[in-house]
Amino acid sequence: MIDLSEGRCGIDIVASGVSKNQRDRVRIVKEIVKDLSAGQDHGAPLPEIIAEAERKGIDADKTREVLKQLARDGSVYEPRNDHFRVGR
């Protein structure tokens, strides 16, 4: 399998189906949500999550994809539209 973001085959993809870059993006976005939602009644606002992710090198579209993935697996949830909190 090929990691299109790096343009090469990675053992991570073969072993787990997920590239190191993808795992890193997930970890970073989840940390951003956790940090930004602390002390917020309704969770971290999406524009702030995107801005922080962009500062860390993750573009807005990738951030949205990661948030959807995290929401599907229950790692984050939306207590209010476009606001996120870490779930489990």
VENBELBEL-V497458 format. One record per helix or strand of 2 or more residues. SS is the DSSP state (H for helix, E for strand). FROM is the first residue (numbers start at 1). TO is the last residue. If there is no record, write none. Layout:
# VENBELBEL-V497458
SS_FROM_TO ; SS_FROM_TO
This chain:
# VENBELBEL-V497458
E_2_3 ; E_8_9 ; H_11_16 ; H_20_37 ; E_44_45 ; H_46_55 ; H_60_72 ; E_76_80 ; E_83_86
